[in-house]
Amino acid sequence: MTELTFFRQKRFDGGIRTGIEIDGHAVFENYSPGEPDDDPSLLWYIDLRSVGDSLPSDPEDVRQWFIDNGETLRQQLLLIANTNLSIGFDTELRPFQKTLCLKDVSGKIIVTAIRRITARDIASELKDLCNNWETLLNNMEKLSPV
């Protein structure tokens, strides 16, 4: 069974990291640096996790899987942004989690934010992710195995 994770994270210094993991190992990544004062602590993260026997395990095939399923994912993420997260979520509890409906795989979104004020703006971050889905996927660089 393969587990894929698409992630997007924002740091305190404003840097944003976007990537894909296969079975917990990063295979693609893009990092946009923030302010000169380096602070890698996370403000928030959004994970899209999928698990299933039919998922690809080759990095390029995984990227293509996310592109091919982009419309389905974007529709669901926009619905979550406009309903469940429209005014944020309670950061004192566990991270926000919601099941995603995907063909032949189990999927979910996991969102967390370190501060209440950041959690109030997470819907706009999710919408930004949806609006730039294919660009984000295509701009990721393949990581070399260690």
C-alpha positions in Angstrom: 0.0 0.0 0.0 1.4 3.4 -1.0 1.0 6.6 0.9 1.3 10.0 -0.9 1.4 13.3 0.8 1.2 16.7 -0.8 2.3 19.4 1.7 2.4 23.1 1.9 4.0 24.9 4.9 4.5 28.5 5.9 7.3 29.5 8.3 7.5 32.4 10.7 10.0 34.1 8.5 7.5 34.0 5.6 9.2 31.1 3.7 6.9 28.6 2.0 7.7 25.0 1.3 5.7 22.9 -1.0 6.4 19.2 -1.7 5.4 15.7 -2.2 6.3 12.6 -0.1 6.0 9.0 -1.1 5.8 6.7 2.0 7.2 9.4 4.2 10.2 10.3 1.9 10.3 13.7 0.2 10.6 13.3 -3.6 9.7 16.8 -4.8 10.1 20.2 -3.2 9.9 23.9 -3.9 11.0 26.5 -1.3 10.3 30.2 -1.6 12.4 32.0 1.0 11.0 34.6 3.4 12.6 37.4 5.4 16.3 37.6 6.0 15.8 36.7 9.7 15.8 33.0 9.4 13.1 31.4 11.5 12.1 27.8 10.4 9.3 27.5 13.0 6.0 26.7 11.2 3.0 29.1 11.3 0.7 26.6 9.5 0.7 23.5 7.3 -1.7 21.8 4.9 -1.3 18.1 4.2 -3.2 16.2 1.6 -2.7 12.5 2.3 -3.8 9.6 0.1 -3.3 5.8 0.8 -4.1 3.0 -1.5 -2.9 0.0 -3.5 -3.6 1.7 -6.8 -1.4 4.7 -6.1 1.8 5.1 -8.1 5.2 4.9 -6.4 7.4 6.4 -9.2 8.0 10.1 -8.4 7.0 11.4 -11.9 3.9 9.2 -11.9 3.0 10.6 -8.5 3.3 14.2 -9.7 1.1 13.2 -12.7 -1.4 11.5 -10.3 -1.8 14.8 -8.4 -2.2 16.7 -11.7 -4.8 14.2 -13.0 -6.8 14.4 -9.7 -6.3 18.1 -9.4 -9.9 19.1 -10.4 -11.4 16.6 -7.9 -9.1 17.8 -5.1 -9.6 21.5 -5.9 -13.4 21.2 -5.8 -13.3 19.5 -2.4 -10.6 21.9 -1.0 -12.6 24.9 -2.1 -15.7 23.5 -0.5 -13.8 23.0 2.8 -12.3 26.5 2.6 -15.7 28.1 2.0 -17.6 26.0 4.6 -15.6 24.3 7.3 -12.7 26.8 7.4 -14.4 30.0 6.3 -13.8 31.7 9.7 -10.8 29.5 10.8 -10.7 26.7 13.3 -9.9 26.2 17.0 -6.1 25.7 17.3 -6.4 24.5 20.9 -7.9 21.2 19.8 -6.2 18.8 17.4 -5.5 19.7 13.8 -8.5 20.1 11.5 -9.1 16.9 9.5 -11.6 16.0 6.8 -12.0 13.0 4.6 -11.5 13.6 0.8 -13.4 11.5 -1.7 -11.0 10.0 -4.2 -11.5 7.1 -6.6 -10.1 3.8 -5.2 -8.0 5.5 -2.5 -8.4 6.8 1.0 -7.7 10.5 1.3 -7.8 13.3 3.9 -6.8 16.9 4.5 -5.0 17.8 7.7 -4.6 21.5 8.5 -3.0 23.1 11.5 -1.9 26.6 12.6 0.2 27.6 15.5 -1.9 30.7 16.4 -5.6 31.6 16.4 -5.1 34.6 14.2 -3.2 32.4 11.6 -6.0 29.8 11.8 -8.5 32.5 10.9 -6.8 33.1 7.5 -6.2 29.5 6.6 -9.2 29.4 4.2 -7.5 32.0 2.0 -4.3 29.9 2.0 -6.3 26.9 0.9 -7.9 28.9 -1.9 -4.5 30.1 -3.0 -3.3 26.5 -3.1 -6.3 25.6 -5.3 -5.8 28.5 -7.6 -2.2 27.7 -8.2 -2.4 23.8 -8.1 -0.8 22.9 -11.4 1.8 25.7 -11.2 2.9 24.5 -7.7 3.1 20.9 -8.9 5.1 21.8 -12.0 7.5 24.1 -10.2 8.6 21.4 -7.7 12.1 20.0 -8.3 12.9 16.4 -8.0 15.0 15.6 -4.9 18.1 13.4 -5.2 18.1 10.3 -3.0 20.5 10.6 0.0 
